[in-house]
Amino acid sequence: MLDPRIFRAALLPVLLVLIVVAFSLEDRPGPLRSSFAPDAFDGARAVDLLDRLDRDHPLRRAGSPGDTALAGAVAEQLGLALRQRVAVHTRTLRGETLDGDSEIVTVTAQDPGSSPRSQVVLVAQRDSASAGAKADLSGTAALVEVARAVADSRPARSVTFASISGASGGQAGMRDLVRRLPRPIDAVIEIGDLAGDPGDHPVVVGWSESAGAASVRLQRTVSLAVRREAGVAPGFPLARTQIARYALPQSVSGQSVALGAGIPAVRLSLGGELPSKPGIRVDADRMEIFGRATLRVLKALDGPLDAGPPTRDLAVAKKILPGWAVRLLLAALLLPAALTVGDGLARLRRRGEPFAGRIAWVVGLGVPVAAAVLLARVLGLAGAVPQLRPAPPPGAVPLDGAAWTAMGCCLAISALVAVVIRPWLARRAASCGGPAAPAAALAVLLAAVVLAVVTWVVNPYAAMLLVLPVNLWLLLAVGSQLRRPLAVALVLASIAPAAMVIAIYASDMSMSAGQVPWFWMLAVAGGGVSLPVALCWSLGAGATLGALVLALNRLPVDRDREVTVRGPVTYAGPGSLGGTDSAIRR
């Protein structure tokens, strides 16, 4: 039913596309530089302010009285740092936090500069989910000290200083700030922990809550400032990490909100995109180093600026592979399977065989997963689990009994639906001629190809995760001599890219095994993963289960009845059917 010759012929364009992709590689854009020596940043004074703020406001969950009182203290310190030359504004808003809908306060002040029509925004989070997270407050202390240094100079570009709340879960303060700030905004620099434990996380973070990341130029500008002050190179994310973060875009830090709104943004924090852990000792030397790096970044952005919008370009081996080249390459890799499946479907229609039942069987295999996804969204809307977008950092919402109960409910509804629709699935499988029938394989492949093409249109990096399944499952469908263990191994190998994405997120966000499903459930419940995307996951799960059923139901190869073909494959004369004697009398 499936003709492998079509697949082989369609591989020829891949070679041409590879040549085009090779010539599309570009040099990485250089960082913005500044010869300014940021001696004006006083690390000792910043640490002293940090000590006072932490001592006076030890409890500062978003929306709490302690957080509100801290906002007043930060507003006072910003006014003193800016010499009372500009007004300091406070805004109270309602937003979703870890404790539900709460009132939070945003503090802003703007040094107009000599060119007030363009601005750079420096943002620091103020709240903390747990008591004792002193390092989380170091960004706020650095913000005040940088404002003092900027006030002593006359920047060309306007600088807006903002102290926000809600960063411990939901990013309500950042979302409101991005929505209300006047345009144009040349860049947003979010500063987090500047005095805690460096750890193994990247210091410069540029991931978006939607597809893409901060431009390479902006990330390299911040990285250069860190390298000059700290003497270490923050590096750049590996290609596999970029692919994973582009394919399934999620980030828990504030720069992701600005990037999602199309504003160039990056985060500078020793903890990467995660908040610091309670009890971490702050270091005055690190505060000095990374505070000076922040001031150096502002000075670099004070000149001619072309930070660029969020991008999906892929940085590989000190080169840039444009997003259009990635899309073209994936189209070429998906084309052979798409043409082969299309030809198989046309042959099936010419034979007049019904096909709707076979597709219904594949879709039905994904219904239990869809039921779990819908229940997670309902639990978020009902308030049974926090409805926060982006999802809160791992650990902010504890993995307690309520969390396990919520995940257990999703698993139970999935199992219940699977039991209920099992007879229906059996009837649909029988209409396919059984799980081992060629028509069943065609249905699985058609579902995978359609999903891959739709995903390619929306997000080519997500479609990259489907290249291996559609091609390996095609081999599973046409390889009649494949034994069952090898067929199962092919199916398991096809899901390796998706498993790699989950593993990269678990590593980047320091998630335990239990926190991985809880994080993604919170992402679905809060709308960080949209319902259409989640339902596409369900279809992909159904196709994967279908491929696994096909592999497990393969008939054993009967070597005794194996036909021996004589002569070339294209030979159709006497003896081509095996050991049949010629009908011509000798």
N, C-alpha and C positions, 0 to 999 in steps of 0.2 A: 504493500500500500504506500510505503514511503520509499522514494527513489534516491539512494545515496549519491547517484551521479549528479543530481541537481545540486546537492550540498557541495560536492567537490568542485563543480564548475563555479559556484558562487563564491568560492574562496579566492578566486583570482583578483577581484577588486580589493581584497584586503592588502595585497602587496602594494598596489598603487596608493592606497590610503596611508600605508606606513611610510611611503616616500614623502607624501605631502606632510604628514605629521612631523617627520624628521626635519623638514625645511621650515616648519612653523615655529620651532623652538626659538625663544628670544632670551636675551641676557636679562638677568634680574635687575630691576631699577635700583639705582643707588640710593642710600639713605640721605635725608636732609641733615646737613652738618651745621655745627655752630662752634666757633672758636671761643665763645664766652666761657669764662671760668666761674662756675657757680659758687663762689666763696660766700655769697650773701646768705646762703642757707646755714643757719645755726642749729646744728644737731642737738647740742646740749639744751638749748632753749626749747626745742621741739619735744625732747624727752621729758623735760620738766613739766610742760603743758600736758603731755600724755599722762604723767603720774597724777597730776591734779584732777584731770577729767575722769580718770578711772577710779580714783579714790572717792570723788564726790558722787559719781553715778555708776555704781557697780552693776546695777540691774538695768538693762536697756533693751529689752525685747521691743520689737517694733510696735508702736502704739501704746506702750506702757507709760505710766507717769514718769518713770526714770528717763525714758527716751525723750519725752516732751521737755523735761527739765534740761536734759543735755543739749537739746536743740537751742534753748535760750542761752546756754553758756557758750555754745559755738558761735551764735550770732554776735554775742558780746565780744568774743575774742577776734572774730573777723573784722568787726568795726574798729577795734583798736589796731589790728594789723594794717588796715588800709588807711590809717590816720584819719578816720572819719571823713575822708574826702568823698566817699560815695555812700549811698544808702544801702543798708543791709535789709533784705526783705525776707519775711517768713510767710509761708503759705501752709495752711492746714487743709488737708484733703482726706477723703475716705478711700481706703483701698484694702485689698485682701492681703492679710498677713498670716503668719503661722497660727495666730490666735483668732482667725476669722476677720470679718469686716471691722476695721479699726480706723481711728483718726491718727494720721501721722503728719509730721511737720517737715517741710523742706525749707532750707535756709540758702539764700542766694545773694551774691554781691558781684558787681561787675566793675572792673577797672576799664574805663572806656578806651584807653590807648589813643594813639594819634589817627587810627583808621577804624572808627567804631562800627563801620558797616560790615566788617568781618570779625568773627570771634572764634576763639578756642575755649572749650569748656573743660574745666578741671573738676572732677567729681570724686567725693570720698563717701563711703558708706559710714553710717554712724551707729546703727543698731547691731545687736548681737543676740543670737538665739540662746546662748548659755552665759551664765555668770563666770567671771574669771577669764574671759577672752580679751585680755588687755591688748594683745597684738592686733586685734581687729580694729582697735581705735587709733592705731598709729597712723593710718592714712589721714584721719581727721586732723591730728596734730600736725602732720606734715603739710596738709592743706593750708592751715593757718600760717605756718612759717613761710611757705612759698608765697602766700598772699603778701606777707610783710616784705619779702624780697622784691616782688613785682612792684609794690607800691613805691619803693625807693628808686625804681627806674621808670622809664617812659616807654612801654612796649608799643610797637607799631600796630599790632593787632589787639583788639579788645579781648580781655581774658575774663571769663565768668567763672566764679568759684561757687560750688554747690555742695552742700552737706545734705545727704538724703537718708531716708529710712526705708525699711522694707526689703533691704538687700538680703536679709537672712532667709527670705522666702517670698517669692512672688514678684519682686522688683517693682512694687507699686510706685515708690518714689521716683525711680529712674524713668518709668513709663510716663508718669505725669510731667516730669521735667522735660523729656524729649518732645512731648506734645506741645508744651507751652513756650518753649524757648523760641525767640524770633529767629528766622532764617535770614541769611545763610549761616550755617554752622560749618566751619572748616574742619574741625576735628573735636572729638571727645576723648579725653584721657581720664580713665577711671583708675584711682589708686586705692589699693587695698592694704594688706599687711606689708609694711616697709621695715619692720624692726624685729620680726619673729624668726622662726626657724626656716631656713631656705628650703630644706627638704629636696625631693626629686622632681617637683613640679616645674613646668616652664614658667619663667618669670614674666614673660610677655605673652598675653593671651589675646587672640583676635577672632574667636569663633562667633558666629551669628546664631540667633535663635531660628532664623530661616536659612535657606541654602546660601552658602558663601562664607567669606571671612574678610577681615580687614585687608586692605591693599598691602602688597609686599613692601612698598615704599614706606608706608606708615609703620609697619611692624619693624622694619630694619632701622628706621629712625630711632625708635625707642630702644631697640637692642644695642645700637651704637652708643647711645648715652649711657646705658648700663655698663657696657664694656669699658668705656673710658673712665667711669667713676669706680666701678667695682673690680675691674681687671679680669672679668670673666665674660665669656661669650654665651649669651642665652641660647644661641642656636636657633634653628628653624624646625618646625614639625616635619617629621619624615613623610614621604609620599603616601605610605599606607595609612598614616594617621589623618592626613588631609582627606584622603578618599573616604575614610570612615566618617569623619565629621561632616563632609559634604553630603554623603549618601543619606545619613540620618541625622540632620542638624538638630543638636540640642546643646544648650549651655546654661549654666546656673548663675552666671555672673552678669553684671550690669551692662557691660559693653555689648552683649548680644542684643539687648533691646534697642540700643542706638543703631547698631548695624542692621537690625531688622527694619528700622525706619528709613534705611538708606543713607545714614550719616556715618562718615568715617569715624571709627572708634577703636580703641585698644585698651587693654587693662594691664597695669603694672602692679604686680603683687608677688611677694615671696611664696605665697600659697597657691599661685596660679589662679584658677577660677574658683577655688574653694576657700571658704572662710578658715581662719586659723583655729586651732584646737584650744580649748580652755587650758590654762596653766602654763602655756609656753612663755618662757622668759624673753623679754624684749632686750635688745642689744643696742646700746647708744651708738656704737660704731656703724652698725647696719643702718640705723636711722639716718645718720650723717651721709652715708654713701648713697643710699637710694633716694633720700630727699634731694641731694644734689643732682642725681640723675633725673629726677622729675623736673627740677628747675632747668636743667640743660635741654630737656625735651621741649619745654615751653619756649626757650630761646631759639631752638632750631626751627620750630613752627612759626616763629615770629617773622621769618623772611618769606620769600616767594614760596607759596605753598601749593602743592598739587598732590594731596594725600590720596585722592582717588576714591571712588565709591567702593562698596563691598564687591568682591570679585569671586569667581569660581575657577580662576586660573590655578594650575597645578605647578608647584615649585618642585622641580626634579633636577638633582645634580647641578646646582647653581644655574639652572636654566628655568625658564617659564614656559609651560605648555599651555597655550590659550584654551579657554573653555570651548571655543568652537571646534578646535582640533580634537579635543576629548570626545565631543559629541559626534564628530564625523567618524572617528575610529570605532566608537561603540556601534554606530549604525552599520558599519562594514562587518563587525563581528556578529551582529544579530541577523544580518541579511540572509546568510546561508540557511539558517534554521527556519526563518520566516518563509523563504521561498519553498523549501522542502515541505513544510507543513501545509502551505497553501496548495501545493500540487497534490498532496495526499488528500486534502479536503475536497478538491475538485474531482479527483477520482472516485471518492466516496459518493459524491452527489451524482456523478454519471451512472453509478450502479443503482442509484435510487434507494440507498440504505438510509434509514432514519438516524439522526445524529443528536437530536435535542436531548434524548435521555442520557447519552454519554456525557454531554457537557453538564447536565444536571447532576450526574454522579460526582464529577470533579468539584463542582461548586458546593455540593452537599457535604463533601469531606471537610470543607473549611467552615461550615456553619457553626460547629461547636466553638471554634476560635472566635468567630464573629460574635457569638453570644457572650463570651467572656469579655470581649472588648466593649460591647454595648453596656454590660452590667457595670464595668469600671467607670464608664462615662456617667451612668445614672447615679452611681455612688458619689461621684464628684458633684453633680448637680444637686443632689439631696443633702450634701454636707457631711456625709458619713466618712469621707476622706477629704483632706484639704484640696480645694480647687484653686491651684496656683499655677500661673504661667509666667515665666518658665517654671519647671518643676524645682522644688527646693533642693538645696545641696544634700547629698547623702548624709544621713544622721540628723538633719534638722528636724525631720518628722521621725520620731523613734520607731524602730522596728519592734513594736511591743505586741501585746495580745490582740489589740484592735487591728493592727496592721496584718497580722497573720490571719485573723478572722476574715478581713476583707479579701485577701488573696485566696483564702480557702473557699469563700463564696464564689469567686470567679472560677476557680477550678471545679467546684461542685456543679455550677450551672453548665459549664462546658461538658462535664461527664454526663450530666442528666440529658442534655440535648443530644449527645452522641448515642445514648441508649435509646432515646425516643425515636430518633430518625434512622436507627440501624436497619429496621425492616425495609424502610423506604430506600435506603442506600443499597440494600441487597437486591431489591427489584430493579433499581437502576443499573446495577452491575450486571444483572442477568440480561438486561436489554442490550448491554454492550457485547454480549456473547461471553461474559465472564471476565475477570481481571486479567487473564492472560491473552485476551483477544487483541488483535492489532488495532481495532477501532478504539479500544480503551486507551491504548498508548497514544493514539492520535488526539484523543480528547485532552489528555494530560498535557501534551505538547502544545496544543492550540491555546489552552488556558495560560500556559507559561509564556508563550510568544506574545499573546495579546497584552498580558500584564507587562511584559518587558517593553513593548512598543509604547504603551500609554505612559509608563514610567519614564522612558527615554525622552518623551516630549516635555514632561514636567521637570525632571531632575535626572540628567544623564548619569550622574554618579550613583544614584540609586539603581539605575538600570545596569550599572556595571556588576552589581551583585547577582544579576540574573543571566549574565553571559555564560557562565559555567553550567548552570542548570539546563538551559535550553539546548546546549550542545551535547552535554553528557547524556541527557535523557533521550536525545535523538539517537545516540549510539546504543542506548538501552533498547530503543524501539526496533532498530534495524539489525541489531546483532543477535540473531537467532541462536548463535552458538555460545553465547555468554552463559557461564554457569551462574547459579544463584548467588554464591558468595561474592563473586566479582560484580554482579549486577547490584547487589546491596551496597558494596563498597563504592560504586559509582554514584549512587544516590547520596550516600553520606558525604562523599567528596564534594558533591555539588553544593552542599549547604555550608561548606567551609568559609566562603567569603562573608556570609551573614554572621557566622560564629566569630569571625575575626573582628567584625564591627562591634559586637557586644563585648568582646574581650578588651578591645582598645578603650571603650568607654569605661569599663570596670577598672582598668589600670589608670586612666587619666583622672578619674574621680575617686580613686581609692575605695572602691566598693567591695564589700564582702559578698560571698555567694548569695546570702539572703537578701542583701540590699539591691542586687541587680534586678530581680523581678519587681520589687517594691518601687524602685525608681521609675521603671517604665510604666508601672500601673499609675503612679502619680502623674506622669507625663500625659497619659491618656485621659485620666480623670480631670486634669486641669485644662485640657485643650492644647497643651504643648505639642502633642501629636494629634493632628486633625482627624476627624472621623473618617473622611475618605481615605486618608493614608492608612489608618488602622484597618479599614475594611480591605484595602489592597493587601495588607499583611495576611488577612484571613484567606484571601484567594490564593496567595502564594503558599500558605500553609496547606491548603487543600490540594494544590497541585503537587506539593512535595509528598504528602501522604499518598496521593494517587501513584506517584512514581515508586514509592516504597512498596505499595501493594503489588504493583506490576513486577517489581524485582523479586518479591517473596513468592509470587505465584508462577514463577517461570517453570515451565515443564523441563524435566531433566532431558539432556541430549541423549538420544538412542544411537550409539555409535554403530550398532549392528545394522541399523536400517539407514545409515547415512548413504546418500547417493554420491557416487563417484562420477564426476563430469570429465569426459574425455575431450581433449582438444581445447582450443581457446574458449574463453567465456562467451564470445560472440558467435561461436560455431553452433549452427542449428541443424546440422545434417545428421546422418545415421550415427548412432552411438552417443549423441548428445544427452540422452536421457539416462545414461549409465551403461550398464552391461547388457543392453538389449541387442540380440542378434539381428543382423541385417535381414530385411525381407527379400532382398534380391537373391535369387537362386544362383548358386555357384555352378 
